[in-house]
Amino acid sequence: MPFSCRWILSVLNKSISKTVLSLNSYEFSDATTSVYSWWQYQFCDIFIEAIKPYFVGDNTAFSSERKFAQDTLWTCLEIGLRLLHPFMPFVTEELWQRLPGVKSHTKKESIMICEYPSPVEVSSGFLRSWTNERAEYEMDLVESTVRSLRSLRAELLAKQKNERLPAFAFCQNEDVAKIMRSCELEILTLATVSSFKVLLSGVDDAPAGCAVENVNENLKVYLKVQGALNAEAEREKIRTKMDEILKYFLILFMNDKA
């Protein structure tokens, strides 16, 4: 199963748990926030975008991934609509009725008489728990990488934001480099870059002529700039960011003393 499919099922499982727990505690605001966050920020913003390359053309190299992505997409839509149904009954009923049928699933007459979703936590037999902490950790790193690359592109290409540029990940250790390599397709797709190369500190040199952004202490991303790069402007940006970090830690230190 592709990485993005394992991830979306894991976060869906957590959203189900949070929503059910909130409903049982009569915390309706928390329940709606949980459902909304999954639909908007995880399913629509990330998953649907991440699986698009599997459906472009008829690339036989993606035949297995395409089948997994189709099945996962249907599963997420069907469960997601049932999860949302108490909050948006009429819209979810209409959309649920339009879902295509599948051989492995017997469809009831109405979403109203379907069971409300419950988390998949069985870890034996044919059914395994959907919760996957490793996939969630890796996607968090992918999201941070994508945000940094998008931020760089927005700064450098004010008038040409849709232009695709070469990007690099400069990793401080092999574990991070391995994640970057395995998630190359997701980063290429979500960050909208022309290429993505993974470099390892101590083995490769940092790329020259690039704008740089720190993702975390173990990862930096570089974006290749067409034309001359204003080195002084880049240094000033780094100095400003350092000042902001120092001020933040100074405030934390003063609060601890108080």
C-alpha contacts under 8 A as a table, 3 or more apart, distances in Angstrom:
res1	aa1	res2	aa2	distance
1	M	5	C	6.45
1	M	6	R	6.60
1	M	65	E	6.85
1	M	68	F	6.05
2	P	5	C	5.38
2	P	6	R	6.52
2	P	65	E	6.09
2	P	68	F	7.23
2	P	69	A	7.62
3	F	6	R	5.23
3	F	7	W	6.19
3	F	135	A	6.83
3	F	183	C	7.83
4	S	7	W	5.04
4	S	8	I	6.18
4	S	47	F	6.45
4	S	50	A	6.91
4	S	51	I	7.46
4	S	186	E	7.94
5	C	8	I	5.31
5	C	9	L	6.31
5	C	47	F	7.68
5	C	68	F	7.50
5	C	69	A	6.49
5	C	72	T	6.29
6	R	9	L	5.49
6	R	10	S	6.31
6	R	130	W	7.49
6	R	132	N	7.12
6	R	135	A	6.65
7	W	10	S	5.11
7	W	11	V	6.36
7	W	132	N	6.87
7	W	135	A	5.20
7	W	136	E	5.79
7	W	139	M	7.24
8	I	11	V	5.29
8	I	12	L	5.96
8	I	42	Q	7.19
8	I	43	F	6.93
8	I	47	F	6.70
9	L	12	L	4.97
9	L	13	N	6.06
9	L	72	T	7.77
9	L	76	C	7.46
9	L	130	W	5.77
9	L	131	T	7.29
10	S	13	N	5.11
10	S	14	K	6.49
10	S	130	W	5.01
10	S	131	T	4.30
10	S	132	N	5.38
10	S	133	E	7.68
10	S	135	A	7.87
10	S	136	E	7.35
11	V	14	K	5.03
11	V	15	S	6.11
11	V	38	W	7.45
11	V	42	Q	7.89
11	V	131	T	7.30
11	V	136	E	7.48
12	L	15	S	4.97
12	L	16	I	6.15
12	L	38	W	6.83
12	L	76	C	7.63
13	N	16	I	5.17
13	N	17	S	6.37
13	N	119	P	5.22
13	N	120	V	6.57
13	N	130	W	6.30
13	N	131	T	6.32
14	K	17	S	5.07
14	K	18	K	6.13
14	K	119	P	7.35
14	K	131	T	7.32
15	S	18	K	5.09
15	S	19	T	5.95
15	S	34	S	5.79
15	S	35	V	6.47
15	S	38	W	6.65
16	I	19	T	5.15
16	I	20	V	6.04
16	I	35	V	7.91
16	I	83	L	7.20
16	I	117	P	6.65
16	I	118	S	6.20
16	I	119	P	5.87
17	S	20	V	5.35
17	S	21	L	6.05
17	S	118	S	6.95
17	S	119	P	5.83
18	K	21	L	5.20
18	K	22	S	6.05
18	K	31	A	6.93
18	K	34	S	6.62
19	T	22	S	5.12
19	T	23	L	6.12
19	T	30	D	7.32
19	T	31	A	4.48
19	T	32	T	7.42
19	T	34	S	6.00
19	T	35	V	6.81
20	V	23	L	5.15
20	V	24	N	6.14
20	V	31	A	7.39
20	V	118	S	7.54
21	L	24	N	5.21
21	L	25	S	6.27
22	S	25	S	5.05
22	S	26	Y	6.07
22	S	27	E	4.83
22	S	28	F	6.43
22	S	30	D	6.06
22	S	31	A	5.20
23	L	26	Y	4.89
23	L	27	E	5.78
23	L	28	F	5.95
23	L	31	A	6.14
24	N	27	E	7.64
27	E	30	D	5.54
27	E	31	A	6.40
28	F	31	A	4.96
28	F	32	T	6.21
29	S	32	T	5.31
29	S	33	T	6.16
30	D	33	T	5.07
30	D	34	S	6.14
31	A	34	S	5.21
31	A	35	V	6.43
32	T	35	V	5.23
32	T	36	Y	5.97
32	T	87	F	7.37
33	T	36	Y	5.11
33	T	37	S	5.89
34	S	37	S	5.31
34	S	38	W	6.38
35	V	38	W	5.36
35	V	39	W	6.31
35	V	83	L	7.12
35	V	84	L	6.51
36	Y	39	W	5.25
36	Y	40	Q	5.92
37	S	40	Q	5.36
37	S	41	Y	5.44
37	S	42	Q	6.97
38	W	41	Y	5.79
38	W	42	Q	5.04
38	W	43	F	6.00
39	W	42	Q	6.08
39	W	43	F	5.01
39	W	44	C	6.05
39	W	80	G	7.52
40	Q	43	F	6.16
40	Q	44	C	5.26
40	Q	45	D	6.23
41	Y	44	C	6.16
41	Y	45	D	5.06
41	Y	46	I	6.81
42	Q	45	D	5.67
42	Q	46	I	5.25
42	Q	47	F	6.27
43	F	46	I	5.85
43	F	47	F	4.93
43	F	48	I	6.26
44	C	47	F	6.09
44	C	48	I	5.45
44	C	49	E	7.26
45	D	48	I	6.78
45	D	49	E	6.55
46	I	49	E	5.36
46	I	50	A	5.89
46	I	190	L	7.49
47	F	50	A	5.02
47	F	51	I	6.31
48	I	51	I	5.59
48	I	52	K	6.54
49	E	52	K	5.50
49	E	189	T	7.27
49	E	190	L	6.75
50	A	53	P	7.22
50	A	186	E	5.50
50	A	189	T	6.29
50	A	190	L	6.54
51	I	54	Y	5.67
51	I	55	F	7.43
51	I	69	A	6.68
52	K	55	F	5.52
52	K	56	V	6.66
53	P	56	V	5.30
53	P	189	T	7.66
54	Y	59	N	7.68
54	Y	62	F	5.65
54	Y	63	S	7.73
54	Y	65	E	6.57
54	Y	66	R	5.21
54	Y	69	A	7.87
55	F	58	D	7.10
55	F	66	R	6.56
56	V	59	N	7.38
59	N	62	F	5.74
59	N	63	S	6.99
60	T	63	S	5.06
61	A	64	S	7.78
62	F	65	E	5.14
62	F	66	R	5.77
63	S	66	R	5.12
63	S	67	K	6.38
64	S	67	K	5.31
64	S	68	F	6.36
65	E	68	F	5.12
65	E	69	A	5.93
66	R	69	A	5.05
66	R	70	Q	6.09
67	K	70	Q	5.17
67	K	71	D	6.29
68	F	71	D	5.24
68	F	72	T	6.05
69	A	72	T	5.07
69	A	73	L	5.87
70	Q	73	L	5.10
70	Q	74	W	6.24
71	D	74	W	5.27
71	D	75	T	6.18
72	T	75	T	5.01
72	T	76	C	6.05
73	L	76	C	5.21
73	L	77	L	6.17
74	W	77	L	5.17
74	W	78	E	6.07
75	T	78	E	5.27
75	T	79	I	6.07
76	C	79	I	5.34
76	C	80	G	5.48
77	L	80	G	5.01
77	L	81	L	5.94
78	E	81	L	5.44
78	E	82	R	6.50
78	E	96	W	6.78
78	E	99	L	7.57
79	I	82	R	5.13
79	I	83	L	6.08
79	I	117	P	6.48
80	G	83	L	4.97
80	G	84	L	6.17
81	L	84	L	5.04
81	L	85	H	5.90
81	L	92	T	5.60
81	L	95	L	7.81
81	L	96	W	6.62
82	R	85	H	5.06
82	R	86	P	7.99
82	R	92	T	7.44
82	R	111	I	6.75
82	R	114	C	7.66
82	R	116	Y	6.26
82	R	117	P	6.74
83	L	86	P	7.41
83	L	116	Y	6.62
83	L	117	P	6.18
84	L	87	F	5.69
84	L	88	M	6.23
84	L	89	P	7.79
84	L	92	T	7.05
85	H	88	M	5.14
85	H	89	P	4.73
85	H	90	F	7.94
85	H	92	T	5.56
85	H	93	E	7.38
85	H	111	I	7.80
85	H	112	M	7.93
86	P	89	P	5.65
88	M	91	V	5.89
88	M	92	T	6.07
89	P	92	T	5.46
89	P	93	E	6.08
90	F	93	E	5.20
90	F	94	E	6.33
91	V	94	E	5.22
91	V	95	L	6.25
92	T	95	L	5.14
92	T	96	W	5.80
92	T	111	I	7.93
93	E	96	W	5.14
93	E	97	Q	6.13
93	E	110	S	7.10
93	E	111	I	5.87
93	E	112	M	7.67
94	E	97	Q	5.36
94	E	98	R	6.63
95	L	98	R	5.16
95	L	99	L	6.66
96	W	99	L	5.31
96	W	111	I	6.81
97	Q	110	S	7.42
97	Q	111	I	7.86
101	G	105	H	7.27
101	G	106	T	7.98
101	G	107	K	7.13
102	V	105	H	5.56
102	V	106	T	7.76
103	K	106	T	7.42
108	K	111	I	7.18
108	K	113	I	7.38
108	K	114	C	6.91
109	E	113	I	7.71
110	S	113	I	5.85
110	S	114	C	7.05
111	I	114	C	5.19
120	V	128	R	7.46
120	V	129	S	5.33
120	V	130	W	5.83
120	V	131	T	7.83
121	E	128	R	6.82
121	E	129	S	4.18
121	E	130	W	6.60
121	E	131	T	7.30
122	V	127	L	6.04
122	V	128	R	5.28
122	V	129	S	5.07
123	S	127	L	6.39
123	S	128	R	4.25
123	S	129	S	5.09
124	S	127	L	6.25
124	S	128	R	6.04
125	G	128	R	7.34
129	S	132	N	7.89
132	N	135	A	5.47
132	N	136	E	6.46
133	E	136	E	5.08
133	E	137	Y	6.12
134	R	137	Y	5.09
134	R	138	E	6.22
135	A	138	E	5.15
135	A	139	M	6.11
136	E	139	M	5.10
136	E	140	D	6.12
137	Y	140	D	5.17
137	Y	141	L	6.54
138	E	141	L	5.16
138	E	142	V	6.26
138	E	179	I	6.66
139	M	142	V	4.77
139	M	143	E	5.98
140	D	143	E	5.12
140	D	144	S	6.24
141	L	144	S	5.13
141	L	145	T	6.14
142	V	145	T	5.06
142	V	146	V	6.12
142	V	180	M	7.59
142	V	183	C	7.31
142	V	186	E	7.77
142	V	187	I	6.54
143	E	146	V	5.08
143	E	147	R	6.11
144	S	147	R	5.15
144	S	148	S	6.25
144	S	215	V	6.31
145	T	148	S	5.24
145	T	149	L	6.30
145	T	187	I	7.63
145	T	215	V	6.12
145	T	221	V	7.11
146	V	149	L	5.16
146	V	150	R	6.07
146	V	187	I	6.26
146	V	190	L	6.52
146	V	191	A	5.01
147	R	150	R	5.11
147	R	151	S	6.04
147	R	191	A	7.55
148	S	151	S	5.05
148	S	152	L	6.26
148	S	213	E	6.29
148	S	214	N	7.58
148	S	215	V	6.47
148	S	221	V	7.18
149	L	152	L	5.14
149	L	153	R	6.18
149	L	167	A	7.80
149	L	191	A	6.34
149	L	213	E	7.70
149	L	221	V	6.82
149	L	222	Y	7.65
149	L	223	L	7.08
150	R	153	R	5.09
150	R	154	A	6.10
150	R	191	A	6.09
151	S	154	A	5.17
151	S	155	E	6.34
152	L	155	E	5.20
152	L	156	L	6.16
152	L	211	A	7.09
152	L	212	V	7.57
152	L	213	E	7.19
152	L	223	L	7.10
153	R	156	L	5.14
153	R	157	L	5.57
153	R	158	A	7.96
153	R	161	K	6.63
153	R	223	L	7.57
154	A	157	L	5.45
154	A	158	A	5.77
154	A	161	K	6.10
155	E	158	A	6.11
156	L	225	V	7.78
157	L	160	Q	4.89
157	L	161	K	5.12
157	L	163	E	7.74
158	A	161	K	6.00
160	Q	163	E	5.66
162	N	192	T	7.97
164	R	192	T	6.13
164	R	193	V	4.63
164	R	194	S	4.93
165	L	193	V	5.11
165	L	194	S	5.09
165	L	195	S	7.12
165	L	223	L	6.70
165	L	224	K	6.16
165	L	225	V	7.32
166	P	193	V	5.90
166	P	194	S	5.10
166	P	195	S	4.73
166	P	196	F	6.24
166	P	223	L	6.05
166	P	224	K	5.39
167	A	193	V	6.46
167	A	194	S	7.42
167	A	195	S	5.90
167	A	196	F	4.84
167	A	197	K	6.53
167	A	221	V	7.12
167	A	222	Y	5.59
167	A	223	L	4.57
167	A	224	K	6.12
168	F	196	F	5.40
168	F	197	K	4.78
168	F	198	V	5.82
168	F	199	L	7.04
168	F	207	P	7.67
168	F	221	V	5.59
168	F	222	Y	4.96
168	F	223	L	6.49
169	A	177	A	7.97
169	A	180	M	7.45
169	A	196	F	7.40
169	A	197	K	6.30
169	A	198	V	4.82
169	A	199	L	5.86
169	A	219	L	6.85
169	A	220	K	5.89
169	A	221	V	4.62
169	A	222	Y	6.43
170	F	177	A	7.99
170	F	198	V	6.31
170	F	199	L	4.76
170	F	200	L	5.78
170	F	201	S	6.66
170	F	206	A	6.73
170	F	219	L	5.80
170	F	220	K	5.16
170	F	221	V	6.09
170	F	222	Y	7.63
171	C	174	E	7.30
171	C	176	V	6.13
171	C	177	A	5.57
171	C	198	V	7.42
171	C	199	L	6.08
171	C	200	L	4.92
171	C	201	S	5.89
171	C	218	N	5.85
171	C	219	L	4.75
171	C	220	K	6.64
172	Q	176	V	7.37
172	Q	177	A	7.88
172	Q	200	L	6.19
172	Q	201	S	5.12
172	Q	218	N	4.87
172	Q	219	L	6.24
173	N	176	V	5.80
173	N	177	A	6.45
173	N	200	L	6.71
173	N	201	S	6.99
173	N	218	N	6.94
174	E	177	A	4.86
174	E	178	K	5.96
174	E	200	L	7.04
175	D	178	K	5.19
175	D	179	I	6.53
176	V	179	I	5.20
176	V	180	M	6.28
176	V	218	N	7.28
176	V	219	L	7.46
177	A	180	M	5.07
177	A	181	R	6.19
177	A	198	V	6.46
177	A	199	L	7.25
177	A	200	L	6.63
178	K	181	R	5.18
178	K	182	S	6.19
179	I	182	S	5.21
179	I	183	C	6.09
180	M	183	C	5.24
180	M	184	E	5.93
180	M	198	V	6.67
181	R	184	E	5.20
181	R	198	V	6.47
182	S	185	L	7.91
183	C	186	E	5.39
183	C	187	I	6.32
184	E	187	I	5.21
184	E	188	L	6.05
184	E	196	F	6.80
185	L	188	L	5.11
185	L	189	T	6.11
186	E	189	T	5.17
186	E	190	L	5.99
187	I	190	L	5.25
187	I	191	A	5.58
187	I	192	T	7.77
187	I	196	F	7.79
188	L	191	A	5.59
188	L	192	T	5.65
188	L	193	V	5.52
188	L	194	S	7.18
188	L	195	S	6.71
188	L	196	F	6.48
189	T	192	T	5.33
189	T	193	V	7.41
193	V	196	F	7.12
199	L	203	V	7.70
199	L	204	D	5.70
199	L	205	D	7.60
199	L	206	A	7.58
200	L	203	V	5.54
200	L	204	D	5.48
200	L	205	D	8.00
201	S	204	D	5.79
201	S	205	D	7.04
201	S	206	A	7.90
202	G	205	D	7.60
207	P	210	C	6.57
207	P	222	Y	7.34
209	G	224	K	6.46
209	G	225	V	6.61
209	G	228	A	7.63
209	G	229	L	6.60
210	C	222	Y	5.68
210	C	223	L	5.24
210	C	224	K	4.53
210	C	225	V	5.58
210	C	229	L	7.32
211	A	222	Y	5.52
211	A	223	L	5.31
211	A	224	K	6.67
211	A	225	V	6.88
211	A	229	L	7.59
211	A	234	E	7.26
212	V	220	K	6.87
212	V	221	V	5.74
212	V	222	Y	4.52
212	V	223	L	6.58
213	E	220	K	5.74
213	E	221	V	5.45
213	E	222	Y	6.59
214	N	217	E	7.39
214	N	219	L	6.42
214	N	220	K	4.48
214	N	221	V	6.48
215	V	218	N	7.73
215	V	219	L	5.46
215	V	220	K	5.35
215	V	221	V	6.90
216	N	219	L	5.33
216	N	220	K	6.99
225	V	228	A	7.31
225	V	229	L	6.75
230	N	233	A	5.38
230	N	234	E	6.44
231	A	234	E	5.10
231	A	235	R	6.23
232	E	235	R	5.03
232	E	236	E	6.12
233	A	236	E	5.06
233	A	237	K	6.20
234	E	237	K	5.06
234	E	238	I	6.35
235	R	238	I	5.11
235	R	239	R	6.17
236	E	239	R	5.00
236	E	240	T	6.10
237	K	240	T	5.16
237	K	241	K	6.28
238	I	241	K	5.12
238	I	242	M	6.18
239	R	242	M	5.06
239	R	243	D	6.22
240	T	243	D	5.12
240	T	244	E	6.33
241	K	244	E	5.10
241	K	245	I	6.31
242	M	245	I	5.15
242	M	246	L	6.17
243	D	246	L	5.11
243	D	247	K	6.13
244	E	247	K	5.18
244	E	248	Y	6.20
245	I	248	Y	5.06
245	I	249	F	6.33
246	L	249	F	5.25
246	L	250	L	6.06
247	K	250	L	4.98
247	K	251	I	6.22
248	Y	251	I	5.27
248	Y	252	L	6.41
249	F	252	L	4.97
249	F	253	F	6.07
250	L	253	F	5.01
250	L	254	M	6.16
251	I	254	M	5.14
251	I	255	N	6.14
252	L	255	N	5.14
252	L	256	D	6.25
253	F	256	D	5.18
253	F	257	K	6.34
254	M	257	K	5.08
254	M	258	A	6.22
255	N	258	A	5.05
